[in-house]
């Protein structure tokens, strides 16, 4: 019997994932910049990140006339 040689050709598509990895890194950088512009500017200026809200509300109720508010 004659021995037959088997030849296997392997091809690779090099550099195929480079574009998508670059797009993911760019998207993360854009997200970080947007989050910084919304939330981080006060941290650099030295401003307090929380604001004080003055809410003085009068909650006293008028008297009901002693009959429990039944109206008559």
Phi and psi in degrees as a GROMACS rama.xvg file:
@    title "Ramachandran Plot"
@    xaxis  label "Phi"
@    yaxis  label "Psi"
@TYPE xy
-90.845  136.638  UNK-2
-81.7244  129.938  UNK-3
-104.922  135.247  UNK-4
-87.0237  140.12  UNK-5
-108.053  125.771  UNK-6
-111.063  126.92  UNK-7
-115.113  126.934  UNK-8
-107.062  122.814  UNK-9
-112.012  123.419  UNK-10
-113.551  141.235  UNK-11
-123.824  148.391  UNK-12
-102.479  84.2583  UNK-13
-67.7091  143.808  UNK-14
78.0681  17.2758  UNK-15
-73.8941  -33.9682  UNK-16
-90.6054  0.347299  UNK-17
-67.4296  -37.9855  UNK-18
-69.0796  -40.3489  UNK-19
-71.6225  -35.6822  UNK-20
-65.3387  -39.0926  UNK-21
-65.5426  -39.1644  UNK-22
-66.1729  -37.9494  UNK-23
-66.9259  -42.9473  UNK-24
-64.0166  -41.0252  UNK-25
-65.0827  -39.2989  UNK-26
-65.9435  -38.1655  UNK-27
-65.6882  -41.7244  UNK-28
-63.6494  -41.5573  UNK-29
-63.9039  -41.4229  UNK-30
-62.6274  -42.0651  UNK-31
-64.4755  -39.0745  UNK-32
-65.605  -42.676  UNK-33
-64.0887  -43.6361  UNK-34
-63.6443  -37.2962  UNK-35
-65.5494  -41.2644  UNK-36
-66.2295  -34.3754  UNK-37
-77.3979  -42.5538  UNK-38
-114.355  -20.3452  UNK-39
-101.152  -7.30358  UNK-40
-66.1159  -34.7405  UNK-41
-68.7585  -24.8899  UNK-42
-69.5042  -34.7746  UNK-43
-77.1702  -39.4944  UNK-44
-73.0363  -12.3087  UNK-45
85.0309  8.72069  UNK-46
-77.6615  155.274  UNK-47
-73.7513  135.377  UNK-48
-72.0449  -15.3813  UNK-49
-109.221  150.574  UNK-50
-113.39  143.078  UNK-51
-88.2106  126.861  UNK-52
-109.783  124.991  UNK-53
-92.3699  114.717  UNK-54
-125.757  78.3559  UNK-55
-88.664  110.894  UNK-56
-123.484  131.485  UNK-57
-87.2834  117.793  UNK-58
-112.461  20.1195  UNK-59
-75.5428  138.763  UNK-60
-101.422  146.859  UNK-61
-70.4038  153.053  UNK-62
-71.9366  150.768  UNK-63
-98.0193  0.980309  UNK-64
89.6038  6.1177  UNK-65
88.0472  -5.17612  UNK-66
-100.676  16.3052  UNK-67
78.0585  11.7803  UNK-68
80.5313  24.953  UNK-69
-82.0957  -4.90954  UNK-70
83.2379  9.84582  UNK-71
